């Protein structure tokens, strides 16, 4: 019976190691620099979320980056606050697509 327990324990350890390795490969390393614009993930949007409401707010400007993942952001009104860097993603600005309008005429 003890042999089965040892085999099960070893198999569970191997499975956990493989899943951890896969998970660590999927993590994206993001590097932020002061002056960049970022979006902040709002994880507390649970009360009345709405289906199509975005959970990302911003853009905010980075003022300081600490070596252990903490990032200091500046709001539009100039106030500063700190957040975890894992809650941020890069903001690339508004994308304006050129829309061309074509009118069709009736050929009677």
MODELLER restraints for C-alpha pairs under 7 A, 6 or more apart:
rsr = mdl.restraints
at = mdl.atoms
rsr.add(forms.Gaussian(group=physical.xy_distance, feature=features.Distance(at['CA:33:A'], at['CA:65:A']), mean=6.84, stdev=0.5))
rsr.add(forms.Gaussian(group=physical.xy_distance, feature=features.Distance(at['CA:34:A'], at['CA:62:A']), mean=4.87, stdev=0.5))
rsr.add(forms.Gaussian(group=physical.xy_distance, feature=features.Distance(at['CA:34:A'], at['CA:63:A']), mean=4.93, stdev=0.5))
rsr.add(forms.Gaussian(group=physical.xy_distance, feature=features.Distance(at['CA:34:A'], at['CA:64:A']), mean=5.58, stdev=0.5))
rsr.add(forms.Gaussian(group=physical.xy_distance, feature=features.Distance(at['CA:34:A'], at['CA:65:A']), mean=6.77, stdev=0.5))
rsr.add(forms.Gaussian(group=physical.xy_distance, feature=features.Distance(at['CA:35:A'], at['CA:61:A']), mean=5.84, stdev=0.5))
rsr.add(forms.Gaussian(group=physical.xy_distance, feature=features.Distance(at['CA:35:A'], at['CA:62:A']), mean=5.25, stdev=0.5))
rsr.add(forms.Gaussian(group=physical.xy_distance, feature=features.Distance(at['CA:35:A'], at['CA:63:A']), mean=6.16, stdev=0.5))
rsr.add(forms.Gaussian(group=physical.xy_distance, feature=features.Distance(at['CA:36:A'], at['CA:61:A']), mean=5.72, stdev=0.5))
rsr.add(forms.Gaussian(group=physical.xy_distance, feature=features.Distance(at['CA:36:A'], at['CA:62:A']), mean=5.61, stdev=0.5))
rsr.add(forms.Gaussian(group=physical.xy_distance, feature=features.Distance(at['CA:37:A'], at['CA:59:A']), mean=5.89, stdev=0.5))
rsr.add(forms.Gaussian(group=physical.xy_distance, feature=features.Distance(at['CA:37:A'], at['CA:60:A']), mean=5.44, stdev=0.5))
rsr.add(forms.Gaussian(group=physical.xy_distance, feature=features.Distance(at['CA:37:A'], at['CA:61:A']), mean=4.63, stdev=0.5))
rsr.add(forms.Gaussian(group=physical.xy_distance, feature=features.Distance(at['CA:37:A'], at['CA:62:A']), mean=6.40, stdev=0.5))
rsr.add(forms.Gaussian(group=physical.xy_distance, feature=features.Distance(at['CA:37:A'], at['CA:90:A']), mean=6.49, stdev=0.5))
rsr.add(forms.Gaussian(group=physical.xy_distance, feature=features.Distance(at['CA:37:A'], at['CA:91:A']), mean=5.42, stdev=0.5))
rsr.add(forms.Gaussian(group=physical.xy_distance, feature=features.Distance(at['CA:38:A'], at['CA:58:A']), mean=6.95, stdev=0.5))
rsr.add(forms.Gaussian(group=physical.xy_distance, feature=features.Distance(at['CA:38:A'], at['CA:59:A']), mean=5.36, stdev=0.5))
rsr.add(forms.Gaussian(group=physical.xy_distance, feature=features.Distance(at['CA:38:A'], at['CA:60:A']), mean=5.39, stdev=0.5))
rsr.add(forms.Gaussian(group=physical.xy_distance, feature=features.Distance(at['CA:38:A'], at['CA:61:A']), mean=6.42, stdev=0.5))
rsr.add(forms.Gaussian(group=physical.xy_distance, feature=features.Distance(at['CA:38:A'], at['CA:88:A']), mean=6.26, stdev=0.5))
rsr.add(forms.Gaussian(group=physical.xy_distance, feature=features.Distance(at['CA:38:A'], at['CA:89:A']), mean=5.56, stdev=0.5))
rsr.add(forms.Gaussian(group=physical.xy_distance, feature=features.Distance(at['CA:38:A'], at['CA:90:A']), mean=4.57, stdev=0.5))
rsr.add(forms.Gaussian(group=physical.xy_distance, feature=features.Distance(at['CA:38:A'], at['CA:91:A']), mean=4.62, stdev=0.5))
rsr.add(forms.Gaussian(group=physical.xy_distance, feature=features.Distance(at['CA:39:A'], at['CA:56:A']), mean=5.96, stdev=0.5))
rsr.add(forms.Gaussian(group=physical.xy_distance, feature=features.Distance(at['CA:39:A'], at['CA:57:A']), mean=5.62, stdev=0.5))
rsr.add(forms.Gaussian(group=physical.xy_distance, feature=features.Distance(at['CA:39:A'], at['CA:58:A']), mean=4.89, stdev=0.5))
rsr.add(forms.Gaussian(group=physical.xy_distance, feature=features.Distance(at['CA:39:A'], at['CA:59:A']), mean=5.01, stdev=0.5))
rsr.add(forms.Gaussian(group=physical.xy_distance, feature=features.Distance(at['CA:39:A'], at['CA:60:A']), mean=6.36, stdev=0.5))
rsr.add(forms.Gaussian(group=physical.xy_distance, feature=features.Distance(at['CA:39:A'], at['CA:88:A']), mean=5.62, stdev=0.5))
rsr.add(forms.Gaussian(group=physical.xy_distance, feature=features.Distance(at['CA:39:A'], at['CA:89:A']), mean=5.43, stdev=0.5))
rsr.add(forms.Gaussian(group=physical.xy_distance, feature=features.Distance(at['CA:39:A'], at['CA:90:A']), mean=6.32, stdev=0.5))
rsr.add(forms.Gaussian(group=physical.xy_distance, feature=features.Distance(at['CA:39:A'], at['CA:91:A']), mean=5.86, stdev=0.5))
rsr.add(forms.Gaussian(group=physical.xy_distance, feature=features.Distance(at['CA:40:A'], at['CA:56:A']), mean=5.41, stdev=0.5))
rsr.add(forms.Gaussian(group=physical.xy_distance, feature=features.Distance(at['CA:40:A'], at['CA:57:A']), mean=5.24, stdev=0.5))
rsr.add(forms.Gaussian(group=physical.xy_distance, feature=features.Distance(at['CA:40:A'], at['CA:58:A']), mean=6.16, stdev=0.5))
rsr.add(forms.Gaussian(group=physical.xy_distance, feature=features.Distance(at['CA:40:A'], at['CA:87:A']), mean=5.89, stdev=0.5))
rsr.add(forms.Gaussian(group=physical.xy_distance, feature=features.Distance(at['CA:40:A'], at['CA:88:A']), mean=4.87, stdev=0.5))
rsr.add(forms.Gaussian(group=physical.xy_distance, feature=features.Distance(at['CA:40:A'], at['CA:89:A']), mean=6.89, stdev=0.5))
rsr.add(forms.Gaussian(group=physical.xy_distance, feature=features.Distance(at['CA:41:A'], at['CA:55:A']), mean=5.80, stdev=0.5))
rsr.add(forms.Gaussian(group=physical.xy_distance, feature=features.Distance(at['CA:41:A'], at['CA:56:A']), mean=4.58, stdev=0.5))
rsr.add(forms.Gaussian(group=physical.xy_distance, feature=features.Distance(at['CA:41:A'], at['CA:57:A']), mean=6.45, stdev=0.5))
rsr.add(forms.Gaussian(group=physical.xy_distance, feature=features.Distance(at['CA:41:A'], at['CA:87:A']), mean=5.27, stdev=0.5))
rsr.add(forms.Gaussian(group=physical.xy_distance, feature=features.Distance(at['CA:41:A'], at['CA:88:A']), mean=6.25, stdev=0.5))
rsr.add(forms.Gaussian(group=physical.xy_distance, feature=features.Distance(at['CA:42:A'], at['CA:55:A']), mean=5.21, stdev=0.5))
rsr.add(forms.Gaussian(group=physical.xy_distance, feature=features.Distance(at['CA:42:A'], at['CA:56:A']), mean=5.89, stdev=0.5))
rsr.add(forms.Gaussian(group=physical.xy_distance, feature=features.Distance(at['CA:42:A'], at['CA:57:A']), mean=6.87, stdev=0.5))
rsr.add(forms.Gaussian(group=physical.xy_distance, feature=features.Distance(at['CA:45:A'], at['CA:55:A']), mean=6.82, stdev=0.5))
rsr.add(forms.Gaussian(group=physical.xy_distance, feature=features.Distance(at['CA:59:A'], at['CA:91:A']), mean=6.71, stdev=0.5))
rsr.add(forms.Gaussian(group=physical.xy_distance, feature=features.Distance(at['CA:60:A'], at['CA:73:A']), mean=6.15, stdev=0.5))
rsr.add(forms.Gaussian(group=physical.xy_distance, feature=features.Distance(at['CA:60:A'], at['CA:74:A']), mean=5.89, stdev=0.5))
rsr.add(forms.Gaussian(group=physical.xy_distance, feature=features.Distance(at['CA:60:A'], at['CA:75:A']), mean=5.62, stdev=0.5))
rsr.add(forms.Gaussian(group=physical.xy_distance, feature=features.Distance(at['CA:61:A'], at['CA:73:A']), mean=5.60, stdev=0.5))
rsr.add(forms.Gaussian(group=physical.xy_distance, feature=features.Distance(at['CA:61:A'], at['CA:74:A']), mean=5.27, stdev=0.5))
rsr.add(forms.Gaussian(group=physical.xy_distance, feature=features.Distance(at['CA:62:A'], at['CA:72:A']), mean=6.00, stdev=0.5))
rsr.add(forms.Gaussian(group=physical.xy_distance, feature=features.Distance(at['CA:62:A'], at['CA:73:A']), mean=4.63, stdev=0.5))
rsr.add(forms.Gaussian(group=physical.xy_distance, feature=features.Distance(at['CA:62:A'], at['CA:74:A']), mean=6.32, stdev=0.5))
rsr.add(forms.Gaussian(group=physical.xy_distance, feature=features.Distance(at['CA:63:A'], at['CA:72:A']), mean=5.63, stdev=0.5))
rsr.add(forms.Gaussian(group=physical.xy_distance, feature=features.Distance(at['CA:63:A'], at['CA:73:A']), mean=5.65, stdev=0.5))
rsr.add(forms.Gaussian(group=physical.xy_distance, feature=features.Distance(at['CA:63:A'], at['CA:74:A']), mean=6.50, stdev=0.5))
rsr.add(forms.Gaussian(group=physical.xy_distance, feature=features.Distance(at['CA:64:A'], at['CA:71:A']), mean=5.96, stdev=0.5))
rsr.add(forms.Gaussian(group=physical.xy_distance, feature=features.Distance(at['CA:64:A'], at['CA:72:A']), mean=5.05, stdev=0.5))
rsr.add(forms.Gaussian(group=physical.xy_distance, feature=features.Distance(at['CA:65:A'], at['CA:71:A']), mean=4.67, stdev=0.5))
rsr.add(forms.Gaussian(group=physical.xy_distance, feature=features.Distance(at['CA:65:A'], at['CA:72:A']), mean=6.35, stdev=0.5))
rsr.add(forms.Gaussian(group=physical.xy_distance, feature=features.Distance(at['CA:69:A'], at['CA:84:A']), mean=6.06, stdev=0.5))
rsr.add(forms.Gaussian(group=physical.xy_distance, feature=features.Distance(at['CA:69:A'], at['CA:85:A']), mean=5.10, stdev=0.5))
rsr.add(forms.Gaussian(group=physical.xy_distance, feature=features.Distance(at['CA:70:A'], at['CA:82:A']), mean=6.67, stdev=0.5))
rsr.add(forms.Gaussian(group=physical.xy_distance, feature=features.Distance(at['CA:70:A'], at['CA:83:A']), mean=5.86, stdev=0.5))
rsr.add(forms.Gaussian(group=physical.xy_distance, feature=features.Distance(at['CA:70:A'], at['CA:84:A']), mean=4.83, stdev=0.5))
rsr.add(forms.Gaussian(group=physical.xy_distance, feature=features.Distance(at['CA:70:A'], at['CA:85:A']), mean=5.52, stdev=0.5))
rsr.add(forms.Gaussian(group=physical.xy_distance, feature=features.Distance(at['CA:71:A'], at['CA:82:A']), mean=5.56, stdev=0.5))
rsr.add(forms.Gaussian(group=physical.xy_distance, feature=features.Distance(at['CA:71:A'], at['CA:83:A']), mean=5.50, stdev=0.5))
rsr.add(forms.Gaussian(group=physical.xy_distance, feature=features.Distance(at['CA:71:A'], at['CA:84:A']), mean=6.15, stdev=0.5))
rsr.add(forms.Gaussian(group=physical.xy_distance, feature=features.Distance(at['CA:71:A'], at['CA:85:A']), mean=5.69, stdev=0.5))
rsr.add(forms.Gaussian(group=physical.xy_distance, feature=features.Distance(at['CA:72:A'], at['CA:80:A']), mean=6.68, stdev=0.5))
rsr.add(forms.Gaussian(group=physical.xy_distance, feature=features.Distance(at['CA:72:A'], at['CA:81:A']), mean=5.61, stdev=0.5))
rsr.add(forms.Gaussian(group=physical.xy_distance, feature=features.Distance(at['CA:72:A'], at['CA:82:A']), mean=4.30, stdev=0.5))
rsr.add(forms.Gaussian(group=physical.xy_distance, feature=features.Distance(at['CA:72:A'], at['CA:83:A']), mean=6.46, stdev=0.5))
rsr.add(forms.Gaussian(group=physical.xy_distance, feature=features.Distance(at['CA:73:A'], at['CA:80:A']), mean=5.59, stdev=0.5))
rsr.add(forms.Gaussian(group=physical.xy_distance, feature=features.Distance(at['CA:73:A'], at['CA:81:A']), mean=5.48, stdev=0.5))
rsr.add(forms.Gaussian(group=physical.xy_distance, feature=features.Distance(at['CA:73:A'], at['CA:82:A']), mean=6.07, stdev=0.5))
rsr.add(forms.Gaussian(group=physical.xy_distance, feature=features.Distance(at['CA:74:A'], at['CA:80:A']), mean=4.60, stdev=0.5))
rsr.add(forms.Gaussian(group=physical.xy_distance, feature=features.Distance(at['CA:74:A'], at['CA:81:A']), mean=6.70, stdev=0.5))
